[in-house]
């Protein structure tokens, strides 16, 4: 059994991370994964677990937390009738295919490559959050034909490579095709479950060397981080929701977009060895 004094710093850091992620998710509607993955990376690296497989562990553990938080979120949205079940059902098979391919690719890549992917995609998401406009449109209805065939696997694949739910890619896609923002957010919560369940099952079979994995890790999923972060986000997400109703979150969303872009740039810098 690991020594308590070895685990305690990890518990404290993870509790702070989970609390922050929960508040941001409730306040700004951003998925926790986009905060958790870099936070897990820097935490585990600082505790001495940096390795060529560390990003795999961060992605897998982040996705495990998304199973719980997305189920809770989609249940809450469904009670308000906001989930578009037709989109969710028709996109689900493609998202699952993309997620499975994402696990196969991510499990074969080194941390530096996954950091580079996270950094590049994180910059794109940050720029869209900061500069995107609600009136931007690619069409007046959800796409059909080739775009409809390619988009769901793309959402699943890219989300797994970043360790996030479907919101960061799914919400922009759906709103660009004229879906109201609240309905898009509610439906994307369902994407998170569809992405996370098959990907976490796959990551449980990824072999992380014993000498570089944190205590209580199965496959690439760290159970301590999963439990602590889920508990904290469930506590603090309602605080963020209350703050969102008490103030205008739009300026904060732009500040967070800048923060995310800087984090992504730093991940990209580390990936390039600078």
Helices and strands as residue ranges (DSSP letters): H 4-28, H 33-46, H 54-79, H 85-106, H 111-131, H 145-162, H 167-176, H 181-203, G 210-212, E 217-218, E 221-222, H 223-246, H 249-271
